[in-house]
Every structure is written in structure tokens, then in C-alpha cells.
């Protein structure tokens, strides 16, 4: 029984580290954040922080997982909720930078983020596909559109908008996705 308490404490400390890291990356950005800052805010050393993660890349990957967990759940009205989450990223540019950087690094199949992000995309595609199929059956969007291809297009638009937003001061984070969802596909605006 004492062992369960030790494990519970460890899980709680890991969760605290992730919450602090999410806040620090959000405030200070990917390049501006050091593990020392995260460790200090958690009352740990860098080695103490790393005790809870396999590597720095694993910590960064888990921060993105936590970011997704803190957004609005994509259970209903998936396209609109995705658009709201992307819009919310405007207030967390450091996390957008981390996501984009981590996604690029995850091209390497050995990177800790590779499998996590691959599963994230597969799950998001599946949720969007189901939502789009239901909309096709309800006559909300044209039945001739391939829901799998459309799901990938929606994700590509969201990710591409985030990439452009990082380097183009005139780019809108939510504009491209809103245009696709509401103007091209004709979904009702919120």
C-alpha cells in the first residue's frame, strides 16, 4: 500500500511538471525556455525533472500531449471545435512554435514524438471523418467529397495556418481554417 502512495506522488509530480512546462512554453516560447526554469518552478533540479521523463524530447512531446488535453475536447462538432482550439493558440505562441518544431523533428521515426504525433493525426483524422460523414448524411456538405481527403485537408489547413502565422506578421491563425469550414464547405458559422 505504501508503494501505491509513492507511485501516486510520482504521477502527481509528473503532472505538475507538465503543467508548469506548458505554462512556461506558452509564456516564454520554445527557444526561450530552459529546463532550469521549469525545474526551478517545480522546486526540483534539472536531473529531478528528467527523472520523470525518458529524455528532453520526451518531455517536449508530453507537453504537446498536455496542450491537446487542455483544449476543448473534440467530441462533438469536431471541425468547429478544432477551429476554436487553433484560434486559442494565438494566445500561446510558444506552444505553436514548440508544436511546429516538434512535428518537424518527429519526421525521424526514432524521435519520441514520432509515434505520439502519428497517433494524434490518425485519431484526429478518424474523428473528423466520422463528423464529416454524419454531415454528408444530413445533407450539410456535398456527398461527393471524400471524407478522408477532406479530414486531411482540414488538418493541413490548421497546421499550415500555424506555420504561416509564425513567420508572416500579416497571416491570420484562424482565417484559413474559417474560410475552408464556413466559406468553402458552408458549415454554419458559430
SVG drawing of the C-alpha trace seen along z (x, -y; Angstrom):
<svg xmlns="http://www.w3.org/2000/svg" viewBox="-30 -42 50 44">
<polyline fill="none" stroke="black" stroke-width="0.4" points="0.0,0.0 2.8,-2.4 4.1,-1.7 0.8,-3.0 1.4,-6.2 4.9,-6.6 3.6,-5.9 0.7,-8.4 3.2,-11.1 5.3,-10.4 2.4,-10.7 1.3,-13.9 4.8,-15.4 5.0,-14.4 1.6,-16.1 2.9,-19.2 6.0,-19.3 3.9,-19.1 1.5,-21.8 4.4,-24.1 6.2,-23.3 3.0,-24.1 2.8,-27.4 6.5,-28.3 6.5,-27.3 3.3,-29.3 4.8,-32.4 8.5,-32.2 8.4,-30.2 10.2,-27.1 13.6,-28.8 13.3,-30.9 12.6,-28.1 15.2,-26.2 14.8,-23.0 16.3,-25.0 13.3,-27.4 10.8,-24.5 12.8,-22.7 13.1,-25.9 9.3,-26.5 8.7,-22.9 11.2,-23.0 13.5,-20.5 16.8,-20.3 17.1,-19.6 18.0,-16.0 15.0,-15.8 12.7,-16.9 14.4,-14.4 13.7,-11.6 10.1,-11.7 10.8,-11.6 12.9,-9.4 14.6,-12.4 14.2,-16.1 12.4,-15.2 10.0,-13.0 9.2,-15.9 8.6,-18.2 6.3,-15.6 4.4,-15.2 3.9,-19.0 2.2,-18.9 0.0,-16.0 -0.9,-18.1 -1.7,-21.1 -4.1,-18.9 -5.7,-17.7 -6.2,-21.3 -8.0,-22.4 -11.7,-21.9 -12.5,-18.2 -13.1,-17.2 -16.1,-15.0 -18.9,-16.9 -18.8,-19.4 -15.2,-18.4 -14.4,-20.9 -15.7,-23.9 -14.0,-22.8 -10.7,-22.3 -11.1,-25.8 -11.7,-27.2 -8.6,-25.3 -6.5,-26.7 -7.9,-30.2 -6.9,-29.7 -3.3,-29.0 -2.9,-32.7 -2.6,-33.4 0.1,-30.7 2.6,-31.4 5.4,-29.5 3.3,-26.3 2.7,-26.8 6.4,-27.1 7.0,-24.0 4.4,-22.1 5.8,-23.1 9.4,-22.3 8.5,-19.0 6.4,-18.0 9.4,-18.7 11.8,-16.7 9.3,-13.8 9.9,-13.0 12.7,-10.9 10.9,-7.6 13.3,-7.2 12.2,-10.6 10.0,-10.2 7.3,-12.4 7.0,-10.4 4.6,-7.7 2.7,-10.1 2.1,-12.6 1.3,-9.8 -1.4,-8.5 -2.6,-12.1 -3.1,-12.7 -4.7,-9.3 -7.1,-9.9 -7.9,-13.4 -8.5,-12.2 -10.8,-9.5 -12.9,-11.9 -13.1,-14.4 -14.0,-11.7 -16.9,-10.5 -18.1,-14.0 -17.9,-14.7 -19.8,-11.5 -22.6,-12.5 -22.8,-15.9 -22.9,-14.3 -25.7,-12.0 -27.5,-15.1 -27.0,-16.9 -24.9,-19.7 -21.9,-19.1 -21.8,-17.6 -21.9,-13.8 -19.3,-13.6 -16.5,-14.8 -14.1,-12.1 -14.4,-12.4 -10.9,-11.0 -9.3,-13.5 -11.4,-16.3 -10.3,-15.4 -6.7,-15.6 -7.3,-18.9 -8.8,-20.4 -5.8,-19.3 -3.4,-20.5 -5.1,-23.9 -4.9,-24.2 -1.3,-23.2 -0.3,-25.3 -2.0,-28.3 0.1,-27.9 3.3,-27.6 2.5,-30.8 1.4,-32.7 4.8,-32.1 6.7,-33.8 4.2,-36.2 3.0,-39.1 0.1,-39.5 -1.1,-35.9 -4.2,-35.0 -4.1,-32.0 -7.8,-31.2 -8.5,-32.8 -7.6,-29.9 -9.5,-27.3 -12.5,-29.5 -12.5,-30.1 -12.4,-26.4 -15.0,-25.4 -17.5,-28.2 -17.0,-29.7 -15.9,-26.7 -17.7,-23.8 -20.6,-26.0 -20.8,-24.9 -22.9,-27.3 -20.8,-30.0 -20.7,-29.9"/>
</svg>
